[in-house]
Amino acid sequence: MQINLLCIGKTDDKEITSLINYYLKRLPKHWNFEITEIPDVKNAKNLSPDLLKREEAKLFMNNIDKTDLVMILDEKGKQFTSREFAQKIDTWMNSSVKKIHLLIGGAYGFSEEIYNRANEKISLSKMTFTHQMIRLFIVEQIYRADQILQGKPYHND
């Protein structure tokens, strides 16, 4: 199984990038985790929010196959504890899912096309965070899930 964090734009904050890399280095190779940063839509400032979301949807869809599982990180999504999230990943690993995409949208969120394509919506918090910070948070939670599934003492209840 492969897990792909699919994001619009690059992380330009060096501190956040450093922290993301800190967790990436600790993930076991068999998790096949990668981050795909889709370049920002050109002339985005000249587009309405709806048109921008539709253009971003095209870019997302270019990276997703029909059989891939798609989870969008969305404020209206379901919230999980770290243990529940670890169990969800374990279930995926033990099923026939070959590739999972965790999508982080642009500043205006996702188009209807992406909402319709998503297999599930998850929320990391009821609060709003920058898209760059969310990348760090989800990578840390994936690392935490690995530690939980291995029975290591990283996570405390």
Backbone hydrogen bonds, N-H to C=O, Kabsch-Sander energy under -0.5 kcal/mol:
donor,donor_aa,acceptor,acceptor_aa,energy
2,Q,98,K,-2.2
3,I,31,W,-0.6
3,I,32,N,-1.4
4,N,100,I,-3.1
5,L,34,E,-2.9
6,L,4,N,-0.8
6,L,102,L,-2.6
7,C,5,L,-0.6
7,C,36,T,-2.8
8,I,104,I,-1.2
9,G,7,C,-0.5
9,G,38,I,-3.8
12,D,10,K,-0.8
14,K,12,D,-0.7
17,T,13,D,-2.5
18,S,14,K,-2.4
19,L,15,E,-2.0
20,I,16,I,-2.6
21,N,17,T,-2.5
22,Y,18,S,-1.7
23,Y,19,L,-1.6
24,L,20,I,-2.5
25,K,21,N,-2.2
26,R,23,Y,-0.9
27,L,23,Y,-0.8
27,L,24,L,-0.9
31,W,28,P,-1.7
32,N,29,K,-2.0
34,E,3,I,-2.1
36,T,5,L,-3.0
37,E,35,I,-0.6
38,I,7,C,-3.7
38,I,36,T,-0.7
44,A,41,V,-1.1
46,N,43,N,-1.6
47,L,44,A,-1.7
52,L,48,S,-2.7
53,K,49,P,-2.3
54,R,50,D,-2.0
55,E,51,L,-2.3
56,E,52,L,-2.6
57,A,53,K,-2.1
58,K,54,R,-1.6
59,L,55,E,-1.5
60,F,56,E,-2.5
61,M,57,A,-3.0
62,N,58,K,-1.5
63,N,60,F,-2.1
64,I,61,M,-1.1
68,D,65,D,-1.2
69,L,99,K,-2.6
71,M,69,L,-0.5
71,M,101,H,-3.1
72,I,120,E,-2.3
73,L,103,L,-2.7
74,D,72,I,-0.8
74,D,122,I,-2.8
77,G,74,D,-2.3
78,K,121,K,-2.4
80,F,123,S,-0.5
85,F,81,T,-2.4
86,A,82,S,-2.3
87,Q,83,R,-2.3
88,K,84,E,-2.1
89,I,85,F,-2.3
90,D,86,A,-2.4
91,T,87,Q,-2.4
92,W,88,K,-2.2
93,M,89,I,-2.5
94,N,90,D,-1.6
95,S,92,W,-1.5
97,V,92,W,-0.5
100,I,2,Q,-2.9
101,H,69,L,-3.0
102,L,4,N,-2.8
102,L,100,I,-0.5
103,L,71,M,-2.7
103,L,101,H,-0.6
104,I,6,L,-2.5
105,G,103,L,-0.5
106,G,109,G,-0.9
109,G,106,G,-1.7
115,Y,111,S,-2.1
116,N,112,E,-2.8
117,R,113,E,-1.6
118,A,114,I,-2.0
119,N,70,V,-2.9
120,E,70,V,-1.5
122,I,72,I,-2.8
123,S,78,K,-2.3
134,I,130,T,-2.1
135,R,131,H,-1.3
136,L,132,Q,-1.3
137,F,133,M,-2.6
138,I,134,I,-2.7
139,V,135,R,-2.1
140,E,136,L,-2.5
141,Q,137,F,-2.1
142,I,138,I,-2.0
143,Y,139,V,-2.3
144,R,140,E,-2.8
145,A,141,Q,-2.4
146,D,142,I,-2.0
147,Q,143,Y,-2.2
148,I,144,R,-2.6
149,L,145,A,-2.8
150,Q,146,D,-1.7
151,G,148,I,-1.3
152,K,147,Q,-2.6
155,H,152,K,-0.7
